[in-house]
Amino acid sequence: MAKAKKEENNSKPRGRISLFKAFLILVGADLVLLLAPGVGLLNSAFYIGDMISWPALFIGLALLAFGFNGLFRKE
């Protein structure tokens, strides 16, 4: 019988995902999808004024940008 090949070491380090950054991405995406002026899911069902919609959109986009920046960490 042939011997089994020895498992080789993987030279690439395994990437890790920051859970806090992933949470920020989810919260930012929810804000954008729910409260976007004119096309958000809550705006289509209820009247939500521009005083809430525009700042929520900008905060959601900022959270998305901050979350995607540095999402993957090297081990």
LOLOTI-127142 format. One record per atom (N, C-alpha, C, O): x, y, z; residue number from 0. Coordinates in Angstrom, 2 decimals. Layout:
<atoms>
<atom><east>X</east><north>Y</north><up>Z</up><seq>NUM</seq></atom>
...
</atoms>
This chain:
<atoms>
<atom><east>0.82</east><north>-1.17</north><up>0.00</up><seq>0</seq></atom>
<atom><east>0.00</east><north>0.00</north><up>0.00</up><seq>0</seq></atom>
<atom><east>0.87</east><north>1.24</north><up>0.00</up><seq>0</seq></atom>
<atom><east>1.96</east><north>1.26</north><up>0.58</up><seq>0</seq></atom>
<atom><east>0.36</east><north>2.29</north><up>-0.67</up><seq>1</seq></atom>
<atom><east>1.09</east><north>3.55</north><up>-0.73</up><seq>1</seq></atom>
<atom><east>0.87</east><north>4.34</north><up>0.55</up><seq>1</seq></atom>
<atom><east>-0.19</east><north>4.28</north><up>1.18</up><seq>1</seq></atom>
<atom><east>1.90</east><north>5.08</north><up>0.92</up><seq>2</seq></atom>
<atom><east>1.79</east><north>5.91</north><up>2.12</up><seq>2</seq></atom>
<atom><east>1.00</east><north>7.17</north><up>1.79</up><seq>2</seq></atom>
<atom><east>1.05</east><north>7.68</north><up>0.67</up><seq>2</seq></atom>
<atom><east>0.28</east><north>7.66</north><up>2.76</up><seq>3</seq></atom>
<atom><east>-0.46</east><north>8.92</north><up>2.59</up><seq>3</seq></atom>
<atom><east>0.52</east><north>10.07</north><up>2.58</up><seq>3</seq></atom>
<atom><east>1.52</east><north>10.07</north><up>3.30</up><seq>3</seq></atom>
<atom><east>0.23</east><north>11.05</north><up>1.74</up><seq>4</seq></atom>
<atom><east>1.12</east><north>12.21</north><up>1.66</up><seq>4</seq></atom>
<atom><east>1.04</east><north>13.01</north><up>2.94</up><seq>4</seq></atom>
<atom><east>-0.02</east><north>13.13</north><up>3.55</up><seq>4</seq></atom>
<atom><east>2.18</east><north>13.54</north><up>3.34</up><seq>5</seq></atom>
<atom><east>2.23</east><north>14.37</north><up>4.54</up><seq>5</seq></atom>
<atom><east>1.57</east><north>15.72</north><up>4.23</up><seq>5</seq></atom>
<atom><east>1.81</east><north>16.31</north><up>3.17</up><seq>5</seq></atom>
<atom><east>0.77</east><north>16.18</north><up>5.15</up><seq>6</seq></atom>
<atom><east>0.07</east><north>17.45</north><up>4.95</up><seq>6</seq></atom>
<atom><east>1.08</east><north>18.58</north><up>4.97</up><seq>6</seq></atom>
<atom><east>1.88</east><north>18.71</north><up>5.89</up><seq>6</seq></atom>
<atom><east>1.03</east><north>19.43</north><up>3.91</up><seq>7</seq></atom>
<atom><east>1.97</east><north>20.53</north><up>3.80</up><seq>7</seq></atom>
<atom><east>1.47</east><north>21.74</north><up>4.55</up><seq>7</seq></atom>
<atom><east>0.26</east><north>21.95</north><up>4.70</up><seq>7</seq></atom>
<atom><east>2.42</east><north>22.54</north><up>5.02</up><seq>8</seq></atom>
<atom><east>2.04</east><north>23.78</north><up>5.69</up><seq>8</seq></atom>
<atom><east>1.56</east><north>24.79</north><up>4.67</up><seq>8</seq></atom>
<atom><east>2.16</east><north>24.92</north><up>3.60</up><seq>8</seq></atom>
<atom><east>0.49</east><north>25.49</north><up>4.99</up><seq>9</seq></atom>
<atom><east>-0.02</east><north>26.53</north><up>4.12</up><seq>9</seq></atom>
<atom><east>0.80</east><north>27.80</north><up>4.39</up><seq>9</seq></atom>
<atom><east>0.87</east><north>28.26</north><up>5.53</up><seq>9</seq></atom>
<atom><east>1.41</east><north>28.35</north><up>3.35</up><seq>10</seq></atom>
<atom><east>2.28</east><north>29.50</north><up>3.56</up><seq>10</seq></atom>
<atom><east>1.51</east><north>30.80</north><up>3.76</up><seq>10</seq></atom>
<atom><east>2.06</east><north>31.76</north><up>4.30</up><seq>10</seq></atom>
<atom><east>0.26</east><north>30.85</north><up>3.33</up><seq>11</seq></atom>
<atom><east>-0.52</east><north>32.08</north><up>3.50</up><seq>11</seq></atom>
<atom><east>-1.12</east><north>32.12</north><up>4.89</up><seq>11</seq></atom>
<atom><east>-1.65</east><north>31.12</north><up>5.38</up><seq>11</seq></atom>
<atom><east>-1.04</east><north>33.27</north><up>5.54</up><seq>12</seq></atom>
<atom><east>-1.73</east><north>33.38</north><up>6.84</up><seq>12</seq></atom>
<atom><east>-3.24</east><north>33.47</north><up>6.63</up><seq>12</seq></atom>
<atom><east>-3.72</east><north>34.04</north><up>5.65</up><seq>12</seq></atom>
<atom><east>-3.96</east><north>32.90</north><up>7.55</up><seq>13</seq></atom>
<atom><east>-5.42</east><north>32.88</north><up>7.44</up><seq>13</seq></atom>
<atom><east>-5.97</east><north>34.24</north><up>7.83</up><seq>13</seq></atom>
<atom><east>-5.60</east><north>34.80</north><up>8.86</up><seq>13</seq></atom>
<atom><east>-6.87</east><north>34.77</north><up>7.01</up><seq>14</seq></atom>
<atom><east>-7.48</east><north>36.06</north><up>7.31</up><seq>14</seq></atom>
<atom><east>-8.58</east><north>35.93</north><up>8.33</up><seq>14</seq></atom>
<atom><east>-9.30</east><north>34.93</north><up>8.35</up><seq>14</seq></atom>
<atom><east>-8.73</east><north>36.94</north><up>9.16</up><seq>15</seq></atom>
<atom><east>-9.79</east><north>36.95</north><up>10.16</up><seq>15</seq></atom>
<atom><east>-10.67</east><north>38.16</north><up>9.93</up><seq>15</seq></atom>
<atom><east>-10.21</east><north>39.19</north><up>9.43</up><seq>15</seq></atom>
<atom><east>-11.92</east><north>38.02</north><up>10.29</up><seq>16</seq></atom>
<atom><east>-12.87</east><north>39.10</north><up>10.13</up><seq>16</seq></atom>
<atom><east>-13.17</east><north>39.69</north><up>11.50</up><seq>16</seq></atom>
<atom><east>-13.46</east><north>38.96</north><up>12.45</up><seq>16</seq></atom>
<atom><east>-13.11</east><north>41.00</north><up>11.58</up><seq>17</seq></atom>
<atom><east>-13.44</east><north>41.69</north><up>12.83</up><seq>17</seq></atom>
<atom><east>-14.96</east><north>41.69</north><up>12.98</up><seq>17</seq></atom>
<atom><east>-15.68</east><north>42.17</north><up>12.11</up><seq>17</seq></atom>
<atom><east>-15.44</east><north>41.16</north><up>14.09</up><seq>18</seq></atom>
<atom><east>-16.89</east><north>41.08</north><up>14.32</up><seq>18</seq></atom>
<atom><east>-17.50</east><north>42.46</north><up>14.53</up><seq>18</seq></atom>
<atom><east>-18.64</east><north>42.70</north><up>14.12</up><seq>18</seq></atom>
<atom><east>-16.77</east><north>43.36</north><up>15.17</up><seq>19</seq></atom>
<atom><east>-17.28</east><north>44.71</north><up>15.37</up><seq>19</seq></atom>
<atom><east>-17.47</east><north>45.43</north><up>14.04</up><seq>19</seq></atom>
<atom><east>-18.47</east><north>46.11</north><up>13.84</up><seq>19</seq></atom>
<atom><east>-16.50</east><north>45.27</north><up>13.14</up><seq>20</seq></atom>
<atom><east>-16.61</east><north>45.92</north><up>11.82</up><seq>20</seq></atom>
<atom><east>-17.76</east><north>45.30</north><up>11.01</up><seq>20</seq></atom>
<atom><east>-18.46</east><north>46.01</north><up>10.30</up><seq>20</seq></atom>
<atom><east>-17.95</east><north>43.99</north><up>11.12</up><seq>21</seq></atom>
<atom><east>-19.07</east><north>43.35</north><up>10.43</up><seq>21</seq></atom>
<atom><east>-20.40</east><north>43.85</north><up>10.98</up><seq>21</seq></atom>
<atom><east>-21.36</east><north>44.03</north><up>10.22</up><seq>21</seq></atom>
<atom><east>-20.47</east><north>44.06</north><up>12.29</up><seq>22</seq></atom>
<atom><east>-21.68</east><north>44.61</north><up>12.90</up><seq>22</seq></atom>
<atom><east>-21.95</east><north>46.03</north><up>12.41</up><seq>22</seq></atom>
<atom><east>-23.09</east><north>46.39</north><up>12.15</up><seq>22</seq></atom>
<atom><east>-20.89</east><north>46.84</north><up>12.28</up><seq>23</seq></atom>
<atom><east>-21.06</east><north>48.20</north><up>11.76</up><seq>23</seq></atom>
<atom><east>-21.57</east><north>48.18</north><up>10.33</up><seq>23</seq></atom>
<atom><east>-22.38</east><north>49.03</north><up>9.95</up><seq>23</seq></atom>
<atom><east>-21.11</east><north>47.24</north><up>9.53</up><seq>24</seq></atom>
<atom><east>-21.59</east><north>47.12</north><up>8.15</up><seq>24</seq></atom>
<atom><east>-23.07</east><north>46.77</north><up>8.13</up><seq>24</seq></atom>
<atom><east>-23.82</east><north>47.33</north><up>7.33</up><seq>24</seq></atom>
<atom><east>-23.49</east><north>45.86</north><up>8.99</up><seq>25</seq></atom>
<atom><east>-24.91</east><north>45.48</north><up>9.03</up><seq>25</seq></atom>
<atom><east>-25.79</east><north>46.64</north><up>9.48</up><seq>25</seq></atom>
<atom><east>-26.85</east><north>46.87</north><up>8.91</up><seq>25</seq></atom>
<atom><east>-25.36</east><north>47.38</north><up>10.49</up><seq>26</seq></atom>
<atom><east>-26.15</east><north>48.51</north><up>10.97</up><seq>26</seq></atom>
<atom><east>-26.22</east><north>49.61</north><up>9.91</up><seq>26</seq></atom>
<atom><east>-27.28</east><north>50.20</north><up>9.70</up><seq>26</seq></atom>
<atom><east>-25.10</east><north>49.88</north><up>9.25</up><seq>27</seq></atom>
<atom><east>-25.08</east><north>50.89</north><up>8.21</up><seq>27</seq></atom>
<atom><east>-25.97</east><north>50.52</north><up>7.03</up><seq>27</seq></atom>
<atom><east>-26.67</east><north>51.37</north><up>6.48</up><seq>27</seq></atom>
<atom><east>-25.94</east><north>49.25</north><up>6.64</up><seq>28</seq></atom>
<atom><east>-26.78</east><north>48.81</north><up>5.53</up><seq>28</seq></atom>
<atom><east>-28.26</east><north>48.88</north><up>5.90</up><seq>28</seq></atom>
<atom><east>-29.09</east><north>49.23</north><up>5.06</up><seq>28</seq></atom>
<atom><east>-28.60</east><north>48.56</north><up>7.14</up><seq>29</seq></atom>
<atom><east>-29.99</east><north>48.68</north><up>7.58</up><seq>29</seq></atom>
<atom><east>-30.46</east><north>50.13</north><up>7.54</up><seq>29</seq></atom>
<atom><east>-31.57</east><north>50.40</north><up>7.08</up><seq>29</seq></atom>
<atom><east>-29.63</east><north>51.05</north><up>8.02</up><seq>30</seq></atom>
<atom><east>-30.02</east><north>52.45</north><up>7.97</up><seq>30</seq></atom>
<atom><east>-30.25</east><north>52.93</north><up>6.54</up><seq>30</seq></atom>
<atom><east>-31.21</east><north>53.65</north><up>6.26</up><seq>30</seq></atom>
<atom><east>-29.36</east><north>52.54</north><up>5.64</up><seq>31</seq></atom>
<atom><east>-29.49</east><north>52.98</north><up>4.25</up><seq>31</seq></atom>
<atom><east>-30.74</east><north>52.37</north><up>3.61</up><seq>31</seq></atom>
<atom><east>-31.49</east><north>53.07</north><up>2.93</up><seq>31</seq></atom>
<atom><east>-30.96</east><north>51.08</north><up>3.82</up><seq>32</seq></atom>
<atom><east>-32.10</east><north>50.42</north><up>3.17</up><seq>32</seq></atom>
<atom><east>-33.45</east><north>50.85</north><up>3.75</up><seq>32</seq></atom>
<atom><east>-34.44</east><north>50.94</north><up>3.02</up><seq>32</seq></atom>
<atom><east>-33.49</east><north>51.13</north><up>5.03</up><seq>33</seq></atom>
<atom><east>-34.77</east><north>51.49</north><up>5.64</up><seq>33</seq></atom>
<atom><east>-35.11</east><north>52.96</north><up>5.50</up><seq>33</seq></atom>
<atom><east>-36.28</east><north>53.30</north><up>5.28</up><seq>33</seq></atom>
<atom><east>-34.13</east><north>53.84</north><up>5.61</up><seq>34</seq></atom>
<atom><east>-34.44</east><north>55.26</north><up>5.73</up><seq>34</seq></atom>
<atom><east>-33.95</east><north>56.11</north><up>4.57</up><seq>34</seq></atom>
<atom><east>-33.93</east><north>57.34</north><up>4.69</up><seq>34</seq></atom>
<atom><east>-33.55</east><north>55.53</north><up>3.46</up><seq>35</seq></atom>
<atom><east>-33.11</east><north>56.33</north><up>2.32</up><seq>35</seq></atom>
<atom><east>-34.27</east><north>57.19</north><up>1.82</up><seq>35</seq></atom>
<atom><east>-35.38</east><north>56.67</north><up>1.65</up><seq>35</seq></atom>
<atom><east>-34.04</east><north>58.48</north><up>1.60</up><seq>36</seq></atom>
<atom><east>-35.14</east><north>59.38</north><up>1.19</up><seq>36</seq></atom>
<atom><east>-35.76</east><north>58.96</north><up>-0.14</up><seq>36</seq></atom>
<atom><east>-35.06</east><north>58.87</north><up>-1.15</up><seq>36</seq></atom>
<atom><east>-37.04</east><north>58.72</north><up>-0.13</up><seq>37</seq></atom>
<atom><east>-37.77</east><north>58.41</north><up>-1.36</up><seq>37</seq></atom>
<atom><east>-37.80</east><north>56.95</north><up>-1.73</up><seq>37</seq></atom>
<atom><east>-38.78</east><north>56.51</north><up>-2.34</up><seq>37</seq></atom>
<atom><east>-36.78</east><north>56.17</north><up>-1.40</up><seq>38</seq></atom>
<atom><east>-36.73</east><north>54.78</north><up>-1.83</up><seq>38</seq></atom>
<atom><east>-36.57</east><north>53.80</north><up>-0.69</up><seq>38</seq></atom>
<atom><east>-36.60</east><north>52.59</north><up>-0.92</up><seq>38</seq></atom>
<atom><east>-36.42</east><north>54.27</north><up>0.53</up><seq>39</seq></atom>
<atom><east>-36.26</east><north>53.40</north><up>1.69</up><seq>39</seq></atom>
<atom><east>-37.53</east><north>52.63</north><up>1.99</up><seq>39</seq></atom>
<atom><east>-38.63</east><north>53.07</north><up>1.65</up><seq>39</seq></atom>
<atom><east>-37.38</east><north>51.49</north><up>2.61</up><seq>40</seq></atom>
<atom><east>-38.54</east><north>50.65</north><up>2.90</up><seq>40</seq></atom>
<atom><east>-39.50</east><north>51.33</north><up>3.88</up><seq>40</seq></atom>
<atom><east>-40.72</east><north>51.24</north><up>3.71</up><seq>40</seq></atom>
<atom><east>-38.98</east><north>51.99</north><up>4.89</up><seq>41</seq></atom>
<atom><east>-39.87</east><north>52.68</north><up>5.82</up><seq>41</seq></atom>
<atom><east>-40.46</east><north>53.94</north><up>5.19</up><seq>41</seq></atom>
<atom><east>-41.60</east><north>54.30</north><up>5.49</up><seq>41</seq></atom>
<atom><east>-39.71</east><north>54.60</north><up>4.31</up><seq>42</seq></atom>
<atom><east>-40.23</east><north>55.79</north><up>3.64</up><seq>42</seq></atom>
<atom><east>-41.34</east><north>55.45</north><up>2.66</up><seq>42</seq></atom>
<atom><east>-42.22</east><north>56.28</north><up>2.41</up><seq>42</seq></atom>
<atom><east>-41.33</east><north>54.26</north><up>2.11</up><seq>43</seq></atom>
<atom><east>-42.40</east><north>53.90</north><up>1.18</up><seq>43</seq></atom>
<atom><east>-43.68</east><north>53.52</north><up>1.93</up><seq>43</seq></atom>
<atom><east>-44.77</east><north>53.63</north><up>1.37</up><seq>43</seq></atom>
<atom><east>-43.56</east><north>53.08</north><up>3.17</up><seq>44</seq></atom>
<atom><east>-44.75</east><north>52.69</north><up>3.93</up><seq>44</seq></atom>
<atom><east>-45.29</east><north>53.83</north><up>4.78</up><seq>44</seq></atom>
<atom><east>-46.51</east><north>53.98</north><up>4.92</up><seq>44</seq></atom>
<atom><east>-44.41</east><north>54.63</north><up>5.36</up><seq>45</seq></atom>
<atom><east>-44.81</east><north>55.73</north><up>6.25</up><seq>45</seq></atom>
<atom><east>-44.16</east><north>57.01</north><up>5.77</up><seq>45</seq></atom>
<atom><east>-43.20</east><north>56.99</north><up>5.00</up><seq>45</seq></atom>
<atom><east>-44.69</east><north>58.11</north><up>6.22</up><seq>46</seq></atom>
<atom><east>-44.04</east><north>59.39</north><up>5.92</up><seq>46</seq></atom>
<atom><east>-43.00</east><north>59.66</north><up>7.00</up><seq>46</seq></atom>
<atom><east>-43.33</east><north>59.84</north><up>8.17</up><seq>46</seq></atom>
<atom><east>-41.77</east><north>59.70</north><up>6.58</up><seq>47</seq></atom>
<atom><east>-40.66</east><north>60.04</north><up>7.48</up><seq>47</seq></atom>
<atom><east>-40.02</east><north>61.27</north><up>6.87</up><seq>47</seq></atom>
<atom><east>-39.59</east><north>61.24</north><up>5.71</up><seq>47</seq></atom>
<atom><east>-39.95</east><north>62.32</north><up>7.62</up><seq>48</seq></atom>
<atom><east>-39.48</east><north>63.60</north><up>7.10</up><seq>48</seq></atom>
<atom><east>-38.02</east><north>63.58</north><up>6.68</up><seq>48</seq></atom>
<atom><east>-37.26</east><north>62.68</north><up>7.01</up><seq>48</seq></atom>
<atom><east>-37.67</east><north>64.63</north><up>5.93</up><seq>49</seq></atom>
<atom><east>-36.30</east><north>64.76</north><up>5.46</up><seq>49</seq></atom>
<atom><east>-35.32</east><north>65.04</north><up>6.59</up><seq>49</seq></atom>
<atom><east>-34.12</east><north>64.78</north><up>6.45</up><seq>49</seq></atom>
<atom><east>-35.82</east><north>65.57</north><up>7.70</up><seq>50</seq></atom>
<atom><east>-34.93</east><north>65.86</north><up>8.83</up><seq>50</seq></atom>
<atom><east>-34.38</east><north>64.58</north><up>9.45</up><seq>50</seq></atom>
<atom><east>-33.35</east><north>64.62</north><up>10.14</up><seq>50</seq></atom>
<atom><east>-35.04</east><north>63.46</north><up>9.22</up><seq>51</seq></atom>
<atom><east>-34.56</east><north>62.17</north><up>9.74</up><seq>51</seq></atom>
<atom><east>-33.91</east><north>61.35</north><up>8.64</up><seq>51</seq></atom>
<atom><east>-32.90</east><north>60.68</north><up>8.87</up><seq>51</seq></atom>
<atom><east>-34.46</east><north>61.41</north><up>7.43</up><seq>52</seq></atom>
<atom><east>-34.00</east><north>60.54</north><up>6.34</up><seq>52</seq></atom>
<atom><east>-32.58</east><north>60.87</north><up>5.88</up><seq>52</seq></atom>
<atom><east>-31.75</east><north>59.96</north><up>5.76</up><seq>52</seq></atom>
<atom><east>-32.29</east><north>62.13</north><up>5.62</up><seq>53</seq></atom>
<atom><east>-30.96</east><north>62.48</north><up>5.10</up><seq>53</seq></atom>
<atom><east>-29.84</east><north>62.24</north><up>6.10</up><seq>53</seq></atom>
<atom><east>-28.82</east><north>61.65</north><up>5.73</up><seq>53</seq></atom>
<atom><east>-29.99</east><north>62.65</north><up>7.36</up><seq>54</seq></atom>
<atom><east>-28.91</east><north>62.33</north><up>8.31</up><seq>54</seq></atom>
<atom><east>-28.73</east><north>60.83</north><up>8.52</up><seq>54</seq></atom>
<atom><east>-27.60</east><north>60.36</north><up>8.69</up><seq>54</seq></atom>
<atom><east>-29.84</east><north>60.07</north><up>8.52</up><seq>55</seq></atom>
<atom><east>-29.73</east><north>58.62</north><up>8.67</up><seq>55</seq></atom>
<atom><east>-29.01</east><north>58.00</north><up>7.48</up><seq>55</seq></atom>
<atom><east>-28.24</east><north>57.05</north><up>7.63</up><seq>55</seq></atom>
<atom><east>-29.25</east><north>58.54</north><up>6.29</up><seq>56</seq></atom>
<atom><east>-28.56</east><north>58.05</north><up>5.10</up><seq>56</seq></atom>
<atom><east>-27.06</east><north>58.32</north><up>5.20</up><seq>56</seq></atom>
<atom><east>-26.25</east><north>57.44</north><up>4.91</up><seq>56</seq></atom>
<atom><east>-26.68</east><north>59.52</north><up>5.61</up><seq>57</seq></atom>
<atom><east>-25.26</east><north>59.86</north><up>5.72</up><seq>57</seq></atom>
<atom><east>-24.58</east><north>59.08</north><up>6.83</up><seq>57</seq></atom>
<atom><east>-23.43</east><north>58.66</north><up>6.68</up><seq>57</seq></atom>
<atom><east>-25.27</east><north>58.88</north><up>7.93</up><seq>58</seq></atom>
<atom><east>-24.70</east><north>58.08</north><up>9.02</up><seq>58</seq></atom>
<atom><east>-24.53</east><north>56.63</north><up>8.58</up><seq>58</seq></atom>
<atom><east>-23.52</east><north>56.00</north><up>8.89</up><seq>58</seq></atom>
<atom><east>-25.51</east><north>56.09</north><up>7.86</up><seq>59</seq></atom>
<atom><east>-25.41</east><north>54.72</north><up>7.35</up><seq>59</seq></atom>
<atom><east>-24.26</east><north>54.55</north><up>6.38</up><seq>59</seq></atom>
<atom><east>-23.55</east><north>53.55</north><up>6.44</up><seq>59</seq></atom>
<atom><east>-24.08</east><north>55.52</north><up>5.49</up><seq>60</seq></atom>
<atom><east>-22.95</east><north>55.45</north><up>4.55</up><seq>60</seq></atom>
<atom><east>-21.62</east><north>55.56</north><up>5.26</up><seq>60</seq></atom>
<atom><east>-20.65</east><north>54.90</north><up>4.89</up><seq>60</seq></atom>
<atom><east>-21.56</east><north>56.41</north><up>6.29</up><seq>61</seq></atom>
<atom><east>-20.33</east><north>56.54</north><up>7.07</up><seq>61</seq></atom>
<atom><east>-20.01</east><north>55.24</north><up>7.82</up><seq>61</seq></atom>
<atom><east>-18.85</east><north>54.83</north><up>7.89</up><seq>61</seq></atom>
<atom><east>-21.04</east><north>54.60</north><up>8.37</up><seq>62</seq></atom>
<atom><east>-20.82</east><north>53.33</north><up>9.06</up><seq>62</seq></atom>
<atom><east>-20.35</east><north>52.26</north><up>8.09</up><seq>62</seq></atom>
<atom><east>-19.50</east><north>51.44</north><up>8.43</up><seq>62</seq></atom>
<atom><east>-20.91</east><north>52.25</north><up>6.89</up><seq>63</seq></atom>
<atom><east>-20.46</east><north>51.28</north><up>5.88</up><seq>63</seq></atom>
<atom><east>-19.00</east><north>51.51</north><up>5.51</up><seq>63</seq></atom>
<atom><east>-18.22</east><north>50.56</north><up>5.41</up><seq>63</seq></atom>
<atom><east>-18.63</east><north>52.76</north><up>5.30</up><seq>64</seq></atom>
<atom><east>-17.25</east><north>53.07</north><up>4.94</up><seq>64</seq></atom>
<atom><east>-16.29</east><north>52.71</north><up>6.07</up><seq>64</seq></atom>
<atom><east>-15.23</east><north>52.13</north><up>5.84</up><seq>64</seq></atom>
<atom><east>-16.67</east><north>53.05</north><up>7.31</up><seq>65</seq></atom>
<atom><east>-15.82</east><north>52.73</north><up>8.45</up><seq>65</seq></atom>
<atom><east>-15.74</east><north>51.22</north><up>8.68</up><seq>65</seq></atom>
<atom><east>-14.69</east><north>50.72</north><up>9.09</up><seq>65</seq></atom>
<atom><east>-16.82</east><north>50.50</north><up>8.42</up><seq>66</seq></atom>
<atom><east>-16.83</east><north>49.05</north><up>8.61</up><seq>66</seq></atom>
<atom><east>-15.99</east><north>48.32</north><up>7.58</up><seq>66</seq></atom>
<atom><east>-15.28</east><north>47.37</north><up>7.92</up><seq>66</seq></atom>
<atom><east>-16.07</east><north>48.75</north><up>6.32</up><seq>67</seq></atom>
<atom><east>-15.29</east><north>48.08</north><up>5.29</up><seq>67</seq></atom>
<atom><east>-13.80</east><north>48.40</north><up>5.39</up><seq>67</seq></atom>
<atom><east>-12.97</east><north>47.62</north><up>4.92</up><seq>67</seq></atom>
<atom><east>-13.47</east><north>49.52</north><up>6.00</up><seq>68</seq></atom>
<atom><east>-12.07</east><north>49.89</north><up>6.18</up><seq>68</seq></atom>
<atom><east>-11.51</east><north>49.05</north><up>7.34</up><seq>68</seq></atom>
<atom><east>-11.86</east><north>49.28</north><up>8.49</up><seq>68</seq></atom>
<atom><east>-10.66</east><north>48.10</north><up>7.03</up><seq>69</seq></atom>
<atom><east>-10.06</east><north>47.27</north><up>8.06</up><seq>69</seq></atom>
<atom><east>-10.93</east><north>46.11</north><up>8.50</up><seq>69</seq></atom>
<atom><east>-10.80</east><north>45.64</north><up>9.63</up><seq>69</seq></atom>
<atom><east>-11.80</east><north>45.63</north><up>7.63</up><seq>70</seq></atom>
<atom><east>-12.66</east><north>44.50</north><up>7.98</up><seq>70</seq></atom>
<atom><east>-11.86</east><north>43.22</north><up>8.16</up><seq>70</seq></atom>
<atom><east>-12.09</east><north>42.46</north><up>9.09</up><seq>70</seq></atom>
<atom><east>-10.91</east><north>42.99</north><up>7.27</up><seq>71</seq></atom>
<atom><east>-10.11</east><north>41.77</north><up>7.31</up><seq>71</seq></atom>
<atom><east>-8.80</east><north>42.03</north><up>8.03</up><seq>71</seq></atom>
<atom><east>-8.10</east><north>43.00</north><up>7.74</up><seq>71</seq></atom>
<atom><east>-8.49</east><north>41.16</north><up>8.98</up><seq>72</seq></atom>
<atom><east>-7.24</east><north>41.27</north><up>9.72</up><seq>72</seq></atom>
<atom><east>-6.38</east><north>40.07</north><up>9.38</up><seq>72</seq></atom>
<atom><east>-6.88</east><north>38.99</north><up>9.09</up><seq>72</seq></atom>
<atom><east>-5.08</east><north>40.28</north><up>9.42</up><seq>73</seq></atom>
<atom><east>-4.17</east><north>39.15</north><up>9.22</up><seq>73</seq></atom>
<atom><east>-3.90</east><north>38.50</north><up>10.57</up><seq>73</seq></atom>
<atom><east>-3.83</east><north>39.17</north><up>11.60</up><seq>73</seq></atom>
<atom><east>-3.75</east><north>37.21</north><up>10.54</up><seq>74</seq></atom>
<atom><east>-3.57</east><north>36.46</north><up>11.77</up><seq>74</seq></atom>
<atom><east>-2.17</east><north>36.52</north><up>12.27</up><seq>74</seq></atom>
<atom><east>-1.86</east><north>35.93</north><up>13.31</up><seq>74</seq></atom>
</atoms>
